[in-house]
Amino acid sequence: MDLVKLLKKQKELDDVIVNDKSLFGDNHDWKTLALDVELSECANEWRGFKKWSNDQEPRTQKLRRPVMNDEDKEYYNPLLEEYVDCLHFFLSIAIEKRWQESLYIYEEAIMEIKDEGLDGDVTKAFLEVKYWLMKSFAEKGMDEKVEKTFGISKQEFCFKNAWFVFIAIGIVGFCFDLDQIENAYYDKNKVNHERQEQGY
């Protein structure tokens, strides 16, 4: 994934939203809540946690809108779309808090994720992302050990962990590749710009 390009695109969208909605100041709280909601929507499209249901298959193909002719049918991947909705908010929070450097994951770590898989299952991974995300928002004060070891604040450390597990869910849990995620992000980013122009 080209994080420089992704962050640039997200900053452009954030600027439009902030200016149009007069959201000047600290937006970390609502962005964190929005990301939490999007993570739940993503889990809902995955469906694997719905142990009470006979239908636990991920939603990976859906008709975008009803049409009369078969050749006009346009399908999309709801799971991937919800995943990149989460990606939008991860990027937005990183920009807001100036945590962009914590989004970079070494290629070796990506390979390790692919080789070793998730620590547990996708359900537990979702809970772990949410745990780290909430800690990144709620933690106050300093942690000298974290800051000395990693060179970042405790809050940023928690955010970085949430991001890493989120990427692991996409790569291992959902079998997305990084190019697929990036391309889906650009598609949804375009839609988000259009929505802002239309007064969404």
Backbone as CSV, one residue per row, in Angstrom:
resi,resn,N_x,N_y,N_z,CA_x,CA_y,CA_z,C_x,C_y,C_z
1,MET,0.844,-1.184,0.000,0.000,0.000,0.000,0.884,1.240,0.000
2,ASP,0.501,2.188,-0.784,1.213,3.461,-0.845,0.610,4.398,0.203
3,LEU,1.164,4.342,1.412,0.599,5.124,2.515,0.709,6.624,2.288
4,VAL,1.759,7.065,1.608,1.894,8.499,1.330,0.700,8.975,0.510
5,LYS,0.364,8.222,-0.527,-0.763,8.588,-1.389,-2.093,8.464,-0.638
6,LEU,-2.247,7.391,0.134,-3.475,7.203,0.912,-3.680,8.348,1.906
7,LEU,-2.621,8.720,2.595,-2.720,9.803,3.572,-3.040,11.135,2.895
8,LYS,-2.466,11.349,1.723,-2.753,12.580,0.968,-4.232,12.634,0.589
9,LYS,-4.747,11.513,0.076,-6.164,11.453,-0.310,-7.069,11.653,0.905
10,GLN,-6.701,11.037,2.017,-7.520,11.169,3.223,-7.492,12.600,3.748
11,LYS,-6.322,13.222,3.709,-6.203,14.614,4.167,-7.085,15.524,3.320
12,GLU,-7.121,15.288,2.015,-7.980,16.086,1.132,-9.452,15.935,1.528
13,LEU,-9.873,14.700,1.779,-11.260,14.460,2.193,-11.537,15.082,3.560
14,ASP,-10.620,14.883,4.497,-10.785,15.465,5.834,-10.921,16.979,5.765
15,ASP,-10.104,17.614,4.932,-10.153,19.073,4.806,-11.513,19.541,4.293
16,VAL,-12.057,18.823,3.324,-13.383,19.169,2.796,-14.432,19.061,3.904
17,ILE,-14.394,17.958,4.643,-15.383,17.732,5.705,-15.239,18.767,6.816
18,VAL,-14.009,19.000,7.261,-13.764,19.967,8.340,-14.239,21.356,7.934
19,ASN,-13.919,21.768,6.716,-14.313,23.111,6.259,-15.818,23.219,6.039
20,ASP,-16.402,22.216,5.381,-17.844,22.262,5.098,-18.691,22.204,6.361
21,LYS,-18.243,21.427,7.333,-19.030,21.225,8.555,-18.534,22.072,9.732
22,SER,-17.523,22.909,9.483,-16.931,23.761,10.539,-16.510,22.934,11.751
23,LEU,-15.751,21.896,11.492,-15.309,20.985,12.554,-13.882,21.302,12.995
24,PHE,-13.620,22.567,13.223,-12.284,22.990,13.617,-12.053,22.602,15.073
25,GLY,-10.840,22.213,15.377,-10.531,21.786,16.736,-10.254,20.293,16.779
26,ASP,-10.392,19.725,17.960,-10.082,18.313,18.180,-11.269,17.440,17.769
27,ASN,-11.047,16.575,16.802,-12.097,15.677,16.304,-11.820,14.214,16.642
28,HIS,-10.882,13.998,17.549,-10.468,12.633,17.865,-11.613,11.802,18.443
29,ASP,-12.477,12.421,19.247,-13.540,11.658,19.910,-14.524,11.068,18.906
30,TRP,-15.093,11.892,18.040,-16.101,11.365,17.116,-15.479,10.463,16.052
31,LYS,-14.219,10.724,15.697,-13.559,9.840,14.725,-13.330,8.454,15.331
32,THR,-12.985,8.416,16.610,-12.795,7.125,17.282,-14.115,6.371,17.362
33,LEU,-15.177,7.060,17.734,-16.493,6.416,17.783,-16.916,5.953,16.392
34,ALA,-16.688,6.786,15.378,-17.037,6.406,14.001,-16.264,5.164,13.569
35,LEU,-14.981,5.097,13.913,-14.189,3.917,13.567,-14.718,2.689,14.293
36,ASP,-15.076,2.836,15.554,-15.647,1.722,16.311,-16.920,1.206,15.634
37,VAL,-17.778,2.122,15.200,-19.018,1.735,14.508,-18.695,1.047,13.187
38,GLU,-17.750,1.594,12.434,-17.376,0.987,11.147,-16.780,-0.406,11.340
39,LEU,-16.011,-0.594,12.400,-15.477,-1.931,12.692,-16.616,-2.918,12.937
40,SER,-17.647,-2.469,13.633,-18.813,-3.328,13.875,-19.550,-3.626,12.578
41,GLU,-19.675,-2.634,11.710,-20.324,-2.859,10.415,-19.513,-3.833,9.566
42,CYS,-18.199,-3.737,9.647,-17.330,-4.669,8.924,-17.515,-6.091,9.466
43,ALA,-17.525,-6.223,10.784,-17.754,-7.536,11.402,-19.110,-8.091,10.988
44,ASN,-20.100,-7.226,10.871,-21.438,-7.649,10.472,-21.442,-8.225,9.055
45,GLU,-20.656,-7.644,8.151,-20.552,-8.184,6.787,-19.746,-9.476,6.770
46,TRP,-18.825,-9.629,7.707,-18.042,-10.869,7.801,-18.911,-12.017,8.308
47,ARG,-19.721,-11.775,9.324,-20.735,-12.689,9.847,-20.195,-13.890,10.628
48,GLY,-18.914,-14.088,10.694,-18.355,-15.269,11.343,-18.616,-15.371,12.830
49,PHE,-18.941,-14.259,13.464,-19.222,-14.276,14.904,-20.668,-14.658,15.197
50,LYS,-21.501,-14.755,14.168,-22.941,-14.997,14.365,-23.201,-16.496,14.565
51,LYS,-22.744,-17.003,15.690,-22.808,-18.439,15.977,-24.239,-18.948,16.072
52,TRP,-25.191,-18.067,16.314,-26.600,-18.441,16.405,-27.234,-18.648,15.033
53,SER,-26.527,-18.235,13.983,-27.096,-18.254,12.636,-26.527,-19.397,11.802
54,ASN,-27.352,-19.932,10.911,-26.867,-20.922,9.949,-26.155,-20.249,8.782
55,ASP,-26.267,-18.952,8.680,-25.652,-18.188,7.599,-24.503,-17.351,8.161
56,GLN,-23.316,-17.938,8.153,-22.135,-17.246,8.659,-21.147,-16.916,7.541
57,GLU,-21.607,-16.987,6.315,-20.729,-16.693,5.178,-20.559,-15.184,5.004
58,PRO,-19.326,-14.745,4.750,-19.097,-13.315,4.526,-19.873,-12.803,3.320
59,ARG,-20.286,-11.563,3.410,-20.982,-10.904,2.302,-19.925,-10.297,1.387
60,THR,-19.613,-10.997,0.302,-18.551,-10.538,-0.596,-19.050,-10.174,-1.985
61,GLN,-20.322,-10.360,-2.248,-20.870,-9.935,-3.538,-22.328,-9.532,-3.354
62,LYS,-22.618,-8.318,-3.795,-23.974,-7.797,-3.676,-24.226,-6.867,-4.855
63,LEU,-25.451,-6.870,-5.317,-25.853,-5.981,-6.402,-25.904,-4.551,-5.869
64,ARG,-25.225,-3.646,-6.567,-25.163,-2.258,-6.097,-26.535,-1.591,-6.095
65,ARG,-27.306,-1.773,-7.181,-28.656,-1.204,-7.266,-29.476,-2.053,-8.221
66,PRO,-30.779,-2.112,-8.015,-31.633,-2.889,-8.922,-31.595,-2.307,-10.340
67,VAL,-31.530,-3.200,-11.328,-31.529,-2.785,-12.739,-32.429,-3.717,-13.532
68,MET,-32.838,-3.258,-14.695,-33.714,-4.056,-15.564,-32.922,-5.061,-16.397
69,ASN,-31.757,-4.665,-16.883,-30.978,-5.502,-17.795,-29.800,-6.137,-17.078
70,ASP,-29.543,-7.406,-17.399,-28.425,-8.108,-16.780,-27.090,-7.427,-17.046
71,GLU,-26.934,-6.878,-18.256,-25.643,-6.263,-18.597,-25.388,-4.976,-17.804
72,ASP,-26.420,-4.423,-17.203,-26.266,-3.204,-16.402,-25.998,-3.496,-14.924
73,LYS,-25.983,-4.760,-14.564,-25.771,-5.117,-13.160,-24.347,-4.752,-12.729
74,GLU,-24.273,-4.134,-11.567,-22.980,-3.775,-10.988,-22.909,-4.384,-9.590
75,TYR,-21.912,-5.235,-9.396,-21.734,-5.893,-8.107,-20.583,-5.240,-7.345
76,TYR,-20.641,-5.355,-6.039,-19.543,-4.881,-5.204,-19.348,-5.853,-4.048
77,ASN,-18.251,-5.673,-3.331,-17.900,-6.522,-2.203,-18.198,-5.745,-0.910
78,PRO,-19.345,-6.027,-0.253,-19.698,-5.283,0.967,-18.654,-5.404,2.078
79,LEU,-18.048,-6.581,2.213,-17.038,-6.773,3.250,-15.837,-5.870,2.996
80,LEU,-15.361,-5.860,1.761,-14.223,-5.009,1.412,-14.585,-3.533,1.564
81,GLU,-15.793,-3.167,1.175,-16.210,-1.767,1.284,-16.255,-1.316,2.744
82,GLU,-16.766,-2.161,3.624,-16.784,-1.806,5.049,-15.367,-1.758,5.618
83,TYR,-14.520,-2.658,5.131,-13.127,-2.664,5.590,-12.446,-1.339,5.245
84,VAL,-12.660,-0.853,4.019,-12.009,0.408,3.643,-12.691,1.618,4.293
85,ASP,-13.941,1.488,4.710,-14.538,2.544,5.535,-13.744,2.676,6.836
86,CYS,-13.382,1.541,7.409,-12.531,1.551,8.609,-11.179,2.181,8.291
87,LEU,-10.614,1.803,7.159,-9.320,2.345,6.746,-9.366,3.873,6.685
88,HIS,-10.453,4.423,6.147,-10.603,5.883,6.097,-10.433,6.499,7.487
89,PHE,-11.079,5.909,8.479,-11.013,6.496,9.814,-9.676,6.241,10.498
90,PHE,-9.043,5.100,10.226,-7.685,4.901,10.753,-6.759,5.992,10.224
91,LEU,-6.820,6.233,8.920,-5.979,7.269,8.316,-6.314,8.643,8.889
92,SER,-7.599,8.923,9.024,-8.040,10.224,9.515,-7.563,10.477,10.944
93,ILE,-7.653,9.471,11.790,-7.172,9.610,13.171,-5.661,9.807,13.186
94,ALA,-4.954,9.040,12.367,-3.493,9.177,12.304,-3.101,10.596,11.902
95,ILE,-3.820,11.160,10.938,-3.554,12.540,10.514,-3.882,13.511,11.647
96,GLU,-5.034,13.333,12.243,-5.498,14.213,13.334,-4.490,14.254,14.480
97,LYS,-3.988,13.080,14.857,-3.103,12.976,16.020,-1.615,13.044,15.650
98,ARG,-1.340,13.140,14.357,0.045,13.143,13.846,0.764,11.839,14.172
99,TRP,0.042,10.755,13.960,0.561,9.411,14.199,0.837,8.673,12.884
100,GLN,1.039,9.410,11.804,1.197,8.782,10.492,2.324,7.753,10.463
101,GLU,3.418,8.033,11.147,4.564,7.111,11.130,4.189,5.742,11.695
102,SER,3.227,5.713,12.589,2.824,4.444,13.201,1.999,3.569,12.268
103,LEU,1.653,4.082,11.096,0.928,3.275,10.109,1.865,2.398,9.286
104,TYR,3.148,2.707,9.317,4.096,1.946,8.500,4.406,0.620,9.177
105,ILE,4.231,-0.441,8.412,4.492,-1.797,8.899,5.582,-2.389,8.017
106,TYR,6.613,-2.923,8.642,7.712,-3.518,7.880,7.213,-4.686,7.041
107,GLU,7.805,-4.832,5.872,7.454,-5.928,4.963,7.616,-7.283,5.657
108,GLU,8.644,-7.394,6.500,8.872,-8.648,7.233,7.688,-8.963,8.146
109,ALA,7.129,-7.932,8.760,5.978,-8.136,9.650,4.757,-8.588,8.860
110,ILE,4.584,-8.039,7.655,3.479,-8.467,6.785,3.654,-9.939,6.425
111,MET,4.874,-10.322,6.075,5.144,-11.725,5.728,4.896,-12.635,6.934
112,GLU,5.269,-12.165,8.103,5.053,-12.950,9.325,3.563,-13.143,9.590
113,ILE,2.773,-12.092,9.373,1.320,-12.203,9.533,0.790,-13.284,8.602
114,LYS,1.242,-13.252,7.352,0.768,-14.224,6.363,1.175,-15.638,6.746
115,ASP,2.400,-15.794,7.255,2.907,-17.123,7.607,2.272,-17.674,8.881
116,GLU,2.147,-16.835,9.894,1.699,-17.304,11.204,0.198,-17.182,11.422
117,GLY,-0.452,-16.322,10.658,-1.890,-16.141,10.820,-2.219,-15.298,12.034
118,LEU,-3.498,-15.242,12.341,-3.969,-14.459,13.479,-3.707,-15.201,14.777
119,ASP,-3.514,-14.446,15.839,-3.377,-15.033,17.165,-4.790,-15.240,17.707
120,GLY,-5.368,-16.389,17.385,-6.775,-16.641,17.692,-7.561,-16.618,16.398
121,ASP,-8.816,-16.208,16.464,-9.630,-16.162,15.251,-10.013,-14.720,14.934
122,VAL,-10.787,-14.544,13.884,-11.159,-13.199,13.445,-12.005,-12.487,14.502
123,THR,-12.882,-13.211,15.173,-13.694,-12.592,16.229,-12.798,-11.976,17.293
124,LYS,-11.827,-12.746,17.758,-10.911,-12.241,18.785,-10.075,-11.086,18.251
125,ALA,-9.710,-11.151,16.977,-8.933,-10.064,16.377,-9.746,-8.770,16.341
126,PHE,-11.031,-8.857,15.999,-11.885,-7.662,16.024,-11.939,-7.066,17.431
127,LEU,-12.108,-7.929,18.422,-12.154,-7.447,19.805,-10.835,-6.799,20.206
128,GLU,-9.732,-7.367,19.720,-8.420,-6.799,20.033,-8.243,-5.420,19.390
129,VAL,-8.682,-5.272,18.145,-8.611,-3.953,17.497,-9.396,-2.938,18.319
130,LYS,-10.601,-3.311,18.709,-11.448,-2.392,19.475,-10.830,-2.076,20.846
131,TYR,-10.239,-3.074,21.480,-9.569,-2.860,22.767,-8.464,-1.814,22.630
132,TRP,-7.571,-2.027,21.653,-6.452,-1.100,21.463,-6.943,0.280,21.025
133,LEU,-7.973,0.307,20.192,-8.525,1.586,19.739,-9.070,2.385,20.922
134,MET,-9.844,1.731,21.778,-10.410,2.428,22.934,-9.310,2.870,23.901
135,LYS,-8.296,2.042,24.072,-7.165,2.437,24.923,-6.447,3.646,24.337
136,SER,-6.324,3.682,23.009,-5.624,4.816,22.385,-6.366,6.120,22.637
137,PHE,-7.669,6.031,22.796,-8.457,7.233,23.082,-8.488,7.544,24.577
138,ALA,-8.681,6.523,25.391,-8.959,6.734,26.816,-7.713,6.881,27.682
139,GLU,-6.596,6.313,27.250,-5.379,6.383,28.066,-4.935,7.827,28.235
140,LYS,-4.650,8.182,29.443,-4.152,9.527,29.742,-2.803,9.397,30.426
141,GLY,-2.049,10.439,30.373,-0.760,10.431,31.043,0.320,9.782,30.200
142,MET,1.464,9.638,30.816,2.636,9.118,30.114,2.988,7.734,30.623
143,ASP,3.693,6.998,29.807,4.251,5.710,30.194,5.712,5.745,29.767
144,GLU,6.581,5.994,30.738,8.000,6.164,30.423,8.591,4.941,29.742
145,LYS,8.161,3.757,30.155,8.706,2.528,29.564,8.359,2.452,28.076
146,VAL,7.098,2.712,27.734,6.673,2.689,26.326,7.408,3.763,25.541
147,GLU,7.462,4.966,26.098,8.094,6.074,25.389,9.586,5.839,25.196
148,LYS,10.231,5.248,26.194,11.668,4.975,26.084,11.927,3.842,25.096
149,THR,11.102,2.804,25.132,11.303,1.634,24.276,10.931,1.906,22.826
150,PHE,9.790,2.563,22.608,9.262,2.716,21.249,9.358,4.139,20.698
151,GLY,9.649,5.099,21.549,9.789,6.478,21.099,8.478,7.154,20.739
152,ILE,7.374,6.599,21.232,6.051,7.180,20.977,5.246,7.160,22.276
153,SER,4.173,7.941,22.302,3.326,7.984,23.492,2.569,6.669,23.668
154,LYS,2.066,6.472,24.869,1.256,5.290,25.161,0.022,5.255,24.265
155,GLN,-0.587,6.419,24.033,-1.776,6.487,23.182,-1.450,6.063,21.747
156,GLU,-0.336,6.573,21.234,0.060,6.210,19.871,0.430,4.733,19.787
157,PHE,1.072,4.206,20.826,1.424,2.787,20.872,0.165,1.922,20.777
158,CYS,-0.880,2.299,21.505,-2.143,1.551,21.459,-2.775,1.639,20.071
159,PHE,-2.745,2.825,19.475,-3.273,3.017,18.119,-2.505,2.153,17.118
160,LYS,-1.198,2.131,17.256,-0.351,1.333,16.351,-0.719,-0.145,16.450
161,ASN,-0.968,-0.623,17.659,-1.378,-2.020,17.841,-2.729,-2.285,17.190
162,ALA,-3.670,-1.354,17.360,-4.991,-1.503,16.725,-4.837,-1.587,15.211
163,TRP,-4.021,-0.719,14.648,-3.777,-0.687,13.204,-3.177,-2.010,12.721
164,PHE,-2.185,-2.513,13.439,-1.509,-3.748,13.037,-2.495,-4.918,13.006
165,VAL,-3.315,-5.034,14.027,-4.291,-6.131,14.079,-5.347,-5.944,12.989
166,PHE,-5.742,-4.700,12.731,-6.689,-4.412,11.654,-6.139,-4.874,10.303
167,ILE,-4.888,-4.563,10.034,-4.260,-5.008,8.778,-4.203,-6.532,8.741
168,ALA,-3.895,-7.165,9.860,-3.858,-8.631,9.923,-5.225,-9.229,9.607
169,ILE,-6.288,-8.616,10.096,-7.642,-9.093,9.776,-7.856,-9.061,8.273
170,GLY,-7.477,-7.964,7.644,-7.664,-7.842,6.197,-6.870,-8.859,5.411
171,ILE,-5.601,-9.021,5.765,-4.713,-9.902,5.003,-4.981,-11.373,5.291
172,VAL,-5.084,-11.716,6.562,-5.216,-13.126,6.951,-6.675,-13.539,7.102
173,GLY,-7.436,-12.744,7.833,-8.824,-13.106,8.102,-9.716,-13.047,6.878
174,PHE,-9.497,-12.039,6.028,-10.356,-11.843,4.860,-9.658,-12.176,3.545
175,CYS,-8.370,-12.480,3.598,-7.575,-12.829,2.400,-7.557,-11.713,1.352
176,PHE,-7.602,-10.466,1.801,-7.420,-9.339,0.888,-5.923,-9.152,0.667
177,ASP,-5.546,-8.672,-0.519,-4.153,-8.266,-0.679,-4.088,-6.745,-0.574
178,LEU,-2.891,-6.233,-0.348,-2.740,-4.807,-0.082,-3.161,-3.945,-1.268
179,ASP,-2.905,-4.411,-2.486,-3.335,-3.663,-3.677,-4.856,-3.595,-3.755
180,GLN,-5.505,-4.699,-3.446,-6.970,-4.755,-3.456,-7.547,-3.760,-2.443
181,ILE,-6.955,-3.723,-1.266,-7.395,-2.790,-0.226,-7.192,-1.347,-0.695
182,GLU,-6.016,-1.074,-1.240,-5.707,0.289,-1.685,-6.658,0.741,-2.790
183,ASN,-6.884,-0.105,-3.772,-7.781,0.255,-4.879,-9.212,0.474,-4.395
184,ALA,-9.662,-0.374,-3.471,-11.008,-0.206,-2.914,-11.101,1.093,-2.120
185,TYR,-10.012,1.460,-1.460,-9.989,2.733,-0.728,-10.214,3.898,-1.689
186,TYR,-9.499,3.906,-2.806,-9.640,5.017,-3.761,-11.058,5.086,-4.312
187,ASP,-11.644,3.929,-4.589,-13.026,3.906,-5.084,-13.976,4.520,-4.058
188,LYS,-13.838,4.111,-2.803,-14.735,4.619,-1.761,-14.440,6.080,-1.430
189,ASN,-13.183,6.469,-1.509,-12.817,7.859,-1.273,-13.499,8.769,-2.289
190,LYS,-13.551,8.314,-3.530,-14.237,9.079,-4.584,-15.725,9.219,-4.246
191,VAL,-16.334,8.124,-3.816,-17.748,8.148,-3.411,-17.949,9.119,-2.247
192,ASN,-17.039,9.094,-1.284,-17.152,9.984,-0.123,-17.059,11.457,-0.527
193,HIS,-16.197,11.765,-1.488,-16.121,13.141,-2.004,-17.440,13.526,-2.678
194,GLU,-17.979,12.605,-3.481,-19.254,12.873,-4.168,-20.371,13.108,-3.158
195,ARG,-20.380,12.330,-2.095,-21.400,12.500,-1.054,-21.302,13.874,-0.402
196,GLN,-20.093,14.325,-0.161,-19.918,15.651,0.437,-20.421,16.740,-0.504
197,GLU,-20.153,16.571,-1.791,-20.611,17.549,-2.788,-22.141,17.583,-2.872
198,GLN,-22.772,16.436,-2.602,-24.231,16.336,-2.705,-24.936,16.646,-1.382
199,GLY,-24.168,17.051,-0.376,-24.778,17.408,0.907,-25.189,16.218,1.740
200,TYR,-24.434,15.148,1.684,-24.685,13.899,2.421,-24.791,14.153,3.904
